[in-house]
């Protein structure tokens, strides 16, 4: 009964018309196990090793289950990104809205202040243009393990809205936690791709990218559709003592 109920929740959460039933059953089982594990261990957030062991040995991607958790303000980061999980939780607590983990992916046309963010994806559905996103197979991993074992990604475009971006990282040489934070907007500029994606506009974007590279930050960044950068900056610098760069 628990698995059947979880599958019903999944089918209300995303459009699953093109997803095989065996994949939905596996997702339902994974969701039940994760829910119980989080309750048993009093967890507020997770980071999942999402590829490719799970696809090879279990037969689905965990993206939908992770998306549902994040949408319920219990963030779930992919690729075992613990620092990304912390950033997702911080932004969710500051805004009361779901956070998503994405890649700073590439430039957008010739505009130096615009870029494309992307993930495969496990983005929470509340960030999308469409109220009910589409469940699909993971087109990148499918090239390695085959389509049949990679169903469960959530496809959609991030809606036009202001947002805060945040990256937490560890400076292993200095033994400290660092971060950068700032704000921008998601635009409605045309783009045609797959996964979870959007076009962003960030003031002095090239300077931000240079800062990210020069200080050794990862390509992952957390986004949240609210303007809470000043709150994060104050909390991290003043109360946690984390060296945080506020890009304005």
LUMBASE-145242 format. One record per residue: residue in three letters; y negated, z negated, x negated of N, C-alpha, C in turn; residue number from 1; chain. Coordinates in steps of 0.05 Angstrom, whole numbers, plus 5000, padded with zeros to 4 digits. Example, Ala and Ser with C-alpha at 12.3 -4.5 7.8 and 13.67 -1.06 7.14 Angstrom:
BEGIN
DRENZA  ALA  5114  4844  4736  5090  4844  4754  5066  4844  4736  1  A;
DRENZA  SER  5045  4858  4743  5021  4857  4727  4999  4843  4742  2  A;
This chain:
BEGIN
DRENZA  UNK  5024  5000  4984  5000  5000  5000  4975  5000  4983  1  A;
DRENZA  UNK  4975  4985  4961  4951  4984  4944  4945  5011  4932  2  A;
DRENZA  UNK  4965  5026  4923  4961  5052  4912  4951  5072  4933  3  A;
DRENZA  UNK  4963  5071  4957  4954  5088  4978  4925  5083  4986  4  A;
DRENZA  UNK  4917  5058  4986  4889  5051  4992  4871  5061  4971  5  A;
DRENZA  UNK  4880  5059  4946  4863  5069  4923  4860  5099  4924  6  A;
DRENZA  UNK  4881  5113  4931  4879  5142  4934  4860  5150  4956  7  A;
DRENZA  UNK  4860  5135  4978  4842  5140  5000  4813  5136  4991  8  A;
DRENZA  UNK  4808  5116  4975  4781  5112  4964  4773  5135  4946  9  A;
DRENZA  UNK  4791  5144  4930  4786  5166  4912  4779  5191  4928  10  A;
DRENZA  UNK  4793  5196  4949  4789  5220  4965  4762  5219  4981  11  A;
DRENZA  UNK  4753  5195  4986  4726  5192  4998  4704  5195  4978  12  A;
DRENZA  UNK  4711  5188  4953  4691  5188  4931  4685  5216  4921  13  A;
DRENZA  UNK  4705  5233  4919  4702  5260  4907  4718  5280  4923  14  A;
DRENZA  UNK  4710  5305  4921  4724  5327  4934  4749  5334  4918  15  A;
DRENZA  UNK  4772  5332  4930  4797  5334  4915  4815  5357  4924  16  A;
DRENZA  UNK  4803  5376  4938  4819  5398  4950  4836  5413  4930  17  A;
DRENZA  UNK  4827  5416  4906  4841  5431  4886  4857  5414  4866  18  A;
DRENZA  UNK  4861  5389  4873  4875  5370  4855  4904  5366  4865  19  A;
DRENZA  UNK  4924  5369  4848  4952  5365  4857  4956  5336  4866  20  A;
DRENZA  UNK  4974  5332  4885  4980  5306  4896  4991  5287  4874  21  A;
DRENZA  UNK  5007  5298  4857  5019  5281  4836  4997  5269  4818  22  A;
DRENZA  UNK  4976  5284  4814  4954  5274  4797  4939  5251  4812  23  A;
DRENZA  UNK  4935  5255  4838  4921  5234  4854  4938  5208  4854  24  A;
DRENZA  UNK  4964  5211  4856  4981  5187  4856  4978  5172  4829  25  A;
DRENZA  UNK  4978  5187  4807  4975  5174  4781  4947  5160  4779  26  A;
DRENZA  UNK  4927  5174  4789  4900  5161  4789  4899  5136  4806  27  A;
DRENZA  UNK  4913  5137  4829  4914  5113  4846  4927  5090  4832  28  A;
DRENZA  UNK  4949  5096  4818  4963  5074  4803  4946  5063  4781  29  A;
DRENZA  UNK  4932  5081  4766  4915  5073  4745  4892  5055  4756  30  A;
DRENZA  UNK  4881  5064  4778  4859  5048  4790  4867  5020  4798  31  A;
DRENZA  UNK  4891  5018  4810  4901  4991  4818  4905  4973  4794  32  A;
DRENZA  UNK  4917  4984  4773  4922  4969  4749  4896  4960  4736  33  A;
DRENZA  UNK  4877  4979  4734  4851  4972  4721  4836  4951  4737  34  A;
DRENZA  UNK  4836  4954  4764  4823  4934  4781  4834  4906  4777  35  A;
DRENZA  UNK  4861  4904  4777  4874  4878  4774  4869  4867  4746  36  A;
DRENZA  UNK  4870  4884  4726  4866  4875  4698  4838  4865  4694  37  A;
DRENZA  UNK  4818  4878  4706  4790  4869  4704  4786  4842  4718  38  A;
DRENZA  UNK  4798  4839  4741  4796  4813  4755  4810  4791  4739  39  A;
DRENZA  UNK  4834  4796  4730  4849  4776  4715  4835  4767  4690  40  A;
DRENZA  UNK  4820  4785  4678  4806  4778  4652  4776  4774  4655  41  A;
DRENZA  UNK  4767  4773  4680  4739  4768  4686  4720  4786  4671  42  A;
DRENZA  UNK  4726  4812  4673  4711  4832  4658  4689  4844  4675  43  A;
DRENZA  UNK  4666  4849  4663  4643  4862  4676  4641  4892  4670  44  A;
DRENZA  UNK  4654  4900  4648  4652  4928  4639  4676  4935  4622  45  A;
DRENZA  UNK  4680  4961  4617  4703  4970  4601  4695  4993  4584  46  A;
DRENZA  UNK  4711  4997  4563  4710  5022  4547  4738  5032  4544  47  A;
DRENZA  UNK  4743  5057  4551  4770  5068  4553  4774  5089  4531  48  A;
DRENZA  UNK  4798  5088  4519  4806  5109  4500  4817  5132  4518  49  A;
DRENZA  UNK  4799  5151  4524  4804  5169  4546  4818  5195  4538  50  A;
DRENZA  UNK  4822  5201  4512  4836  5225  4504  4846  5222  4476  51  A;
DRENZA  UNK  4869  5235  4470  4885  5251  4488  4912  5237  4494  52  A;
DRENZA  UNK  4915  5212  4485  4940  5198  4490  4946  5195  4520  53  A;
DRENZA  UNK  4925  5188  4536  4930  5184  4564  4939  5210  4578  54  A;
DRENZA  UNK  4928  5232  4570  4936  5258  4582  4964  5266  4573  55  A;
DRENZA  UNK  4971  5261  4548  4997  5268  4538  5019  5251  4549  56  A;
DRENZA  UNK  5014  5225  4553  5035  5207  4560  5035  5197  4589  57  A;
DRENZA  UNK  5011  5199  4602  5009  5191  4630  5004  5214  4649  58  A;
DRENZA  UNK  4988  5233  4640  4985  5258  4655  4961  5261  4672  59  A;
DRENZA  UNK  4940  5245  4668  4914  5249  4681  4892  5240  4661  60  A;
DRENZA  UNK  4867  5248  4667  4844  5236  4653  4835  5212  4671  61  A;
DRENZA  UNK  4824  5192  4658  4815  5168  4674  4787  5170  4685  62  A;
DRENZA  UNK  4775  5194  4683  4746  5196  4688  4738  5187  4716  63  A;
DRENZA  UNK  4754  5195  4737  4746  5187  4764  4747  5157  4768  64  A;
DRENZA  UNK  4767  5144  4757  4769  5115  4760  4745  5102  4745  65  A;
DRENZA  UNK  4738  5112  4722  4716  5102  4707  4689  5107  4722  66  A;
DRENZA  UNK  4687  5131  4733  4663  5138  4749  4659  5118  4772  67  A;
DRENZA  UNK  4681  5112  4786  4679  5094  4809  4671  5066  4800  68  A;
DRENZA  UNK  4682  5057  4777  4674  5031  4767  4644  5030  4760  69  A;
DRENZA  UNK  4635  5051  4746  4607  5051  4739  4589  5053  4763  70  A;
DRENZA  UNK  4597  5068  4783  4581  5070  4807  4579  5043  4822  71  A;
DRENZA  UNK  4599  5026  4818  4599  4999  4830  4586  4979  4811  72  A;
DRENZA  UNK  4571  4988  4791  4557  4971  4772  4575  4954  4755  73  A;
DRENZA  UNK  4599  4965  4750  4617  4954  4730  4623  4976  4710  74  A;
DRENZA  UNK  4604  4981  4691  4604  5005  4674  4630  5009  4659  75  A;
DRENZA  UNK  4637  5034  4656  4661  5042  4641  4653  5065  4622  76  A;
DRENZA  UNK  4655  5060  4596  4647  5080  4576  4671  5094  4565  77  A;
DRENZA  UNK  4668  5120  4560  4690  5136  4549  4692  5133  4518  78  A;
DRENZA  UNK  4713  5143  4508  4718  5145  4479  4716  5118  4465  79  A;
DRENZA  UNK  4724  5097  4479  4724  5069  4469  4697  5062  4457  80  A;
DRENZA  UNK  4675  5070  4469  4648  5065  4458  4639  5038  4468  81  A;
DRENZA  UNK  4645  5017  4452  4638  4990  4460  4608  4986  4461  82  A;
DRENZA  UNK  4594  4997  4441  4565  4995  4441  4553  5010  4465  83  A;
DRENZA  UNK  4565  5032  4472  4556  5047  4495  4560  5031  4521  84  A;
DRENZA  UNK  4582  5016  4522  4588  4999  4545  4566  4978  4548  85  A;
DRENZA  UNK  4559  4966  4525  4538  4945  4526  4511  4957  4536  86  A;
DRENZA  UNK  4505  4981  4527  4480  4994  4536  4482  5000  4566  87  A;
DRENZA  UNK  4505  5010  4575  4508  5015  4604  4504  4990  4620  88  A;
DRENZA  UNK  4515  4968  4611  4513  4943  4626  4484  4933  4626  89  A;
DRENZA  UNK  4471  4935  4603  4443  4926  4601  4425  4941  4620  90  A;
DRENZA  UNK  4428  4968  4621  4411  4984  4639  4418  4979  4668  91  A;
DRENZA  UNK  4443  4975  4674  4451  4969  4702  4440  4943  4711  92  A;
DRENZA  UNK  4440  4923  4693  4429  4896  4700  4399  4898  4703  93  A;
DRENZA  UNK  4386  4914  4687  4357  4916  4688  4347  4931  4713  94  A;
DRENZA  UNK  4363  4951  4722  4354  4969  4743  4368  4964  4770  95  A;
DRENZA  UNK  4392  4953  4770  4408  4951  4794  4419  4978  4803  96  A;
DRENZA  UNK  4419  4997  4784  4430  5024  4790  4452  5030  4769  97  A;
DRENZA  UNK  4469  5050  4776  4491  5057  4758  4481  5070  4732  98  A;
DRENZA  UNK  4494  5064  4710  4489  5077  4685  4510  5098  4679  99  A;
DRENZA  UNK  4503  5117  4662  4522  5137  4653  4520  5141  4623  100  A;
DRENZA  UNK  4542  5148  4610  4543  5153  4582  4545  5183  4578  101  A;
DRENZA  UNK  4527  5195  4562  4526  5224  4558  4522  5230  4529  102  A;
DRENZA  UNK  4525  5256  4522  4518  5266  4496  4490  5278  4496  103  A;
DRENZA  UNK  4475  5272  4475  4452  5289  4469  4464  5316  4460  104  A;
DRENZA  UNK  4464  5336  4476  4481  5359  4471  4468  5382  4456  105  A;
DRENZA  UNK  4446  5392  4467  4432  5415  4453  4404  5418  4464  106  A;
DRENZA  UNK  4389  5435  4451  4362  5441  4460  4363  5457  4486  107  A;
DRENZA  UNK  4340  5458  4500  4338  5475  4524  4317  5496  4519  108  A;
DRENZA  UNK  4326  5521  4516  4307  5543  4512  4289  5538  4488  109  A;
DRENZA  UNK  4264  5545  4491  4245  5542  4470  4226  5518  4473  110  A;
DRENZA  UNK  4232  5501  4493  4215  5478  4498  4223  5455  4480  111  A;
DRENZA  UNK  4206  5447  4461  4215  5426  4442  4218  5398  4455  112  A;
DRENZA  UNK  4208  5395  4479  4210  5369  4492  4233  5368  4513  113  A;
DRENZA  UNK  4249  5389  4515  4271  5390  4534  4298  5393  4520  114  A;
DRENZA  UNK  4318  5382  4532  4345  5384  4521  4366  5382  4543  115  A;
DRENZA  UNK  4391  5386  4536  4413  5384  4555  4430  5360  4547  116  A;
DRENZA  UNK  4437  5344  4568  4456  5323  4564  4481  5330  4579  117  A;
DRENZA  UNK  4504  5320  4570  4530  5330  4580  4551  5309  4575  118  A;
DRENZA  UNK  4571  5307  4593  4597  5296  4587  4617  5308  4606  119  A;
DRENZA  UNK  4643  5301  4601  4665  5317  4612  4669  5318  4643  120  A;
DRENZA  UNK  4668  5299  4661  4652  5275  4657  4664  5253  4674  121  A;
DRENZA  UNK  4654  5229  4667  4660  5205  4683  4634  5193  4695  122  A;
DRENZA  UNK  4614  5210  4698  4588  5200  4708  4591  5189  4736  123  A;
DRENZA  UNK  4576  5167  4743  4577  5156  4770  4565  5175  4790  124  A;
DRENZA  UNK  4576  5177  4814  4567  5197  4833  4539  5194  4842  125  A;
DRENZA  UNK  4528  5170  4841  4501  5166  4851  4479  5180  4834  126  A;
DRENZA  UNK  4486  5189  4810  4467  5203  4794  4466  5233  4800  127  A;
DRENZA  UNK  4484  5243  4816  4487  5272  4820  4469  5283  4842  128  A;
DRENZA  UNK  4464  5309  4841  4450  5323  4863  4466  5322  4888  129  A;
DRENZA  UNK  4492  5328  4886  4510  5328  4909  4519  5300  4915  130  A;
DRENZA  UNK  4519  5293  4941  4527  5266  4949  4556  5261  4943  131  A;
DRENZA  UNK  4573  5281  4946  4601  5279  4940  4608  5299  4918  132  A;
DRENZA  UNK  4613  5290  4893  4619  5309  4872  4647  5321  4874  133  A;
DRENZA  UNK  4652  5340  4856  4678  5354  4856  4696  5342  4834  134  A;
DRENZA  UNK  4721  5337  4841  4740  5329  4820  4753  5355  4809  135  A;
DRENZA  UNK  4756  5355  4783  4766  5379  4770  4785  5371  4747  136  A;
DRENZA  UNK  4794  5391  4732  4810  5385  4708  4792  5386  4684  137  A;
DRENZA  UNK  4800  5373  4662  4784  5372  4638  4788  5397  4622  138  A;
DRENZA  UNK  4768  5415  4623  4771  5441  4611  4774  5441  4581  139  A;
DRENZA  UNK  4763  5421  4568  4765  5420  4538  4793  5410  4530  140  A;
DRENZA  UNK  4802  5388  4541  4828  5377  4534  4850  5394  4544  141  A;
DRENZA  UNK  4846  5409  4566  4867  5426  4577  4876  5447  4556  142  A;
DRENZA  UNK  4858  5454  4539  4865  5474  4518  4885  5463  4498  143  A;
DRENZA  UNK  4888  5436  4497  4907  5424  4479  4933  5415  4493  144  A;
DRENZA  UNK  4929  5401  4516  4953  5389  4529  4961  5404  4555  145  A;
DRENZA  UNK  4945  5424  4563  4951  5438  4588  4936  5427  4612  146  A;
DRENZA  UNK  4930  5445  4631  4914  5437  4654  4927  5415  4671  147  A;
DRENZA  UNK  4953  5416  4674  4967  5399  4693  4964  5369  4687  148  A;
DRENZA  UNK  4959  5363  4661  4956  5335  4654  4928  5325  4650  149  A;
DRENZA  UNK  4909  5341  4660  4881  5334  4655  4863  5333  4680  150  A;
DRENZA  UNK  4875  5330  4703  4859  5328  4728  4846  5300  4729  151  A;
DRENZA  UNK  4822  5299  4741  4809  5274  4744  4780  5273  4735  152  A;
DRENZA  UNK  4770  5294  4724  4741  5294  4716  4723  5297  4741  153  A;
DRENZA  UNK  4699  5288  4737  4679  5289  4759  4657  5309  4751  154  A;
DRENZA  UNK  4654  5330  4766  4635  5351  4760  4610  5348  4777  155  A;
DRENZA  UNK  4586  5352  4765  4562  5352  4780  4537  5353  4762  156  A;
DRENZA  UNK  4515  5360  4775  4490  5361  4760  4474  5335  4766  157  A;
DRENZA  UNK  4462  5324  4746  4445  5300  4750  4420  5307  4764  158  A;
DRENZA  UNK  4412  5292  4784  4389  5298  4801  4363  5294  4786  159  A;
DRENZA  UNK  4342  5308  4797  4315  5306  4786  4304  5279  4791  160  A;
DRENZA  UNK  4300  5264  4769  4291  5236  4772  4281  5226  4745  161  A;
DRENZA  UNK  4263  5206  4744  4257  5193  4719  4281  5177  4710  162  A;
DRENZA  UNK  4283  5172  4684  4305  5157  4674  4298  5142  4648  163  A;
DRENZA  UNK  4314  5122  4642  4312  5108  4617  4337  5114  4601  164  A;
DRENZA  UNK  4332  5119  4575  4355  5123  4557  4356  5100  4537  165  A;
DRENZA  UNK  4381  5094  4528  4385  5071  4511  4410  5076  4494  166  A;
DRENZA  UNK  4407  5070  4468  4430  5069  4450  4430  5043  4435  167  A;
DRENZA  UNK  4453  5029  4436  4458  5006  4419  4477  5014  4397  168  A;
DRENZA  UNK  4473  5004  4373  4491  5010  4352  4493  4986  4333  169  A;
DRENZA  UNK  4511  4988  4314  4513  4967  4294  4506  4978  4266  170  A;
DRENZA  UNK  4490  4963  4252  4483  4969  4225  4502  4953  4207  171  A;
DRENZA  UNK  4523  4966  4199  4545  4952  4186  4537  4943  4158  172  A;
DRENZA  UNK  4519  4957  4145  4510  4949  4118  4493  4924  4119  173  A;
DRENZA  UNK  4477  4922  4140  4458  4899  4142  4470  4877  4160  174  A;
DRENZA  UNK  4492  4882  4174  4504  4862  4191  4487  4855  4215  175  A;
DRENZA  UNK  4476  4875  4228  4458  4870  4251  4462  4891  4273  176  A;
DRENZA  UNK  4452  4884  4296  4453  4903  4319  4425  4916  4321  177  A;
DRENZA  UNK  4425  4942  4325  4400  4957  4328  4402  4974  4354  178  A;
DRENZA  UNK  4379  4984  4362  4378  5000  4387  4353  5017  4387  179  A;
DRENZA  UNK  4353  5038  4403  4329  5052  4410  4328  5056  4441  180  A;
DRENZA  UNK  4304  5057  4452  4302  5060  4481  4277  5076  4487  181  A;
DRENZA  UNK  4276  5089  4510  4253  5104  4518  4257  5115  4546  182  A;
DRENZA  UNK  4238  5131  4555  4240  5142  4582  4234  5172  4582  183  A;
DRENZA  UNK  4244  5185  4603  4239  5214  4607  4244  5221  4635  184  A;
DRENZA  UNK  4248  5246  4641  4254  5255  4668  4276  5276  4667  185  A;
DRENZA  UNK  4294  5275  4687  4312  5297  4691  4298  5318  4707  186  A;
DRENZA  UNK  4300  5343  4699  4286  5365  4712  4305  5381  4729  187  A;
DRENZA  UNK  4294  5401  4743  4311  5420  4759  4312  5447  4746  188  A;
DRENZA  UNK  4307  5449  4720  4309  5474  4706  4337  5486  4708  189  A;
DRENZA  UNK  4339  5513  4711  4365  5525  4715  4384  5521  4691  190  A;
DRENZA  UNK  4409  5515  4697  4430  5512  4677  4457  5517  4690  191  A;
DRENZA  UNK  4475  5529  4676  4502  5535  4686  4522  5526  4666  192  A;
DRENZA  UNK  4536  5504  4672  4557  5494  4654  4577  5478  4670  193  A;
DRENZA  UNK  4593  5463  4657  4614  5448  4671  4611  5418  4665  194  A;
DRENZA  UNK  4628  5401  4677  4626  5373  4672  4603  5360  4686  195  A;
DRENZA  UNK  4593  5338  4675  4569  5324  4685  4546  5331  4666  196  A;
DRENZA  UNK  4524  5340  4677  4504  5352  4660  4476  5350  4672  197  A;
DRENZA  UNK  4456  5354  4656  4429  5356  4666  4410  5364  4644  198  A;
DRENZA  UNK  4386  5373  4652  4365  5380  4634  4345  5357  4634  199  A;
DRENZA  UNK  4338  5348  4610  4319  5325  4607  4294  5334  4594  200  A;
DRENZA  UNK  4272  5320  4600  4247  5324  4587  4238  5297  4576  201  A;
DRENZA  UNK  4234  5295  4550  4227  5270  4537  4202  5275  4520  202  A;
DRENZA  UNK  4181  5258  4522  4158  5262  4505  4165  5260  4475  203  A;
DRENZA  UNK  4154  5279  4460  4159  5279  4431  4189  5279  4425  204  A;
DRENZA  UNK  4203  5295  4439  4232  5295  4437  4243  5301  4409  205  A;
DRENZA  UNK  4230  5320  4395  4239  5326  4368  4236  5302  4349  206  A;
DRENZA  UNK  4215  5287  4353  4211  5263  4337  4233  5242  4343  207  A;
DRENZA  UNK  4240  5240  4368  4262  5222  4375  4288  5231  4362  208  A;
DRENZA  UNK  4294  5257  4364  4319  5267  4352  4319  5262  4322  209  A;
DRENZA  UNK  4296  5266  4309  4295  5261  4280  4300  5231  4274  210  A;
DRENZA  UNK  4289  5214  4291  4293  5185  4287  4323  5178  4290  211  A;
DRENZA  UNK  4336  5190  4310  4364  5185  4315  4381  5193  4291  212  A;
DRENZA  UNK  4375  5217  4280  4390  5227  4257  4385  5210  4232  213  A;
DRENZA  UNK  4359  5205  4227  4352  5191  4202  4362  5162  4201  214  A;
DRENZA  UNK  4367  5150  4225  4376  5123  4226  4406  5121  4233  215  A;
DRENZA  UNK  4420  5143  4232  4449  5143  4234  4460  5136  4262  216  A;
DRENZA  UNK  4445  5141  4283  4455  5135  4309  4475  5157  4318  217  A;
DRENZA  UNK  4493  5148  4336  4514  5166  4347  4502  5185  4367  218  A;
DRENZA  UNK  4517  5206  4374  4508  5226  4393  4509  5216  4421  219  A;
DRENZA  UNK  4523  5194  4427  4524  5183  4453  4498  5169  4460  220  A;
DRENZA  UNK  4490  5171  4485  4466  5156  4495  4472  5148  4524  221  A;
DRENZA  UNK  4462  5125  4532  4464  5116  4559  4439  5124  4575  222  A;
DRENZA  UNK  4443  5133  4600  4421  5140  4617  4423  5124  4643  223  A;
DRENZA  UNK  4400  5119  4655  4398  5104  4680  4373  5114  4695  224  A;
DRENZA  UNK  4376  5121  4720  4354  5133  4735  4334  5112  4745  225  A;
DRENZA  UNK  4321  5099  4726  4300  5080  4732  4283  5077  4707  226  A;
DRENZA  UNK  4259  5067  4711  4241  5063  4688  4242  5033  4680  227  A;
DRENZA  UNK  4259  5027  4661  4262  4999  4653  4261  4996  4623  228  A;
DRENZA  UNK  4250  5015  4609  4250  5014  4579  4235  4990  4569  229  A;
DRENZA  UNK  4212  4983  4582  4196  4960  4572  4212  4934  4575  230  A;
DRENZA  UNK  4227  4931  4597  4243  4907  4601  4265  4905  4580  231  A;
DRENZA  UNK  4278  4928  4574  4299  4928  4553  4287  4921  4526  232  A;
DRENZA  UNK  4264  4933  4520  4251  4928  4494  4244  4899  4491  233  A;
DRENZA  UNK  4233  4886  4512  4226  4858  4510  4252  4841  4508  234  A;
DRENZA  UNK  4272  4846  4524  4296  4830  4523  4310  4832  4496  235  A;
DRENZA  UNK  4312  4856  4485  4327  4860  4460  4311  4848  4436  236  A;
DRENZA  UNK  4286  4855  4434  4270  4846  4411  4263  4817  4412  237  A;
DRENZA  UNK  4254  4808  4435  4243  4780  4437  4265  4759  4441  238  A;
DRENZA  UNK  4285  4765  4457  4305  4745  4465  4332  4748  4450  239  A;
DRENZA  UNK  4340  4772  4444  4365  4776  4430  4362  4779  4400  240  A;
DRENZA  UNK  4338  4786  4392  4333  4790  4364  4346  4816  4353  241  A;
DRENZA  UNK  4350  4835  4370  4361  4861  4362  4337  4880  4355  242  A;
DRENZA  UNK  4337  4891  4331  4316  4909  4323  4317  4934  4340  243  A;
DRENZA  UNK  4298  4937  4358  4298  4958  4378  4273  4976  4375  244  A;
DRENZA  UNK  4277  5002  4372  4255  5021  4371  4249  5031  4399  245  A;
DRENZA  UNK  4224  5028  4407  4215  5038  4433  4200  5064  4429  246  A;
DRENZA  UNK  4213  5086  4437  4201  5112  4434  4183  5118  4458  247  A;
DRENZA  UNK  4158  5124  4454  4139  5129  4476  4126  5156  4473  248  A;
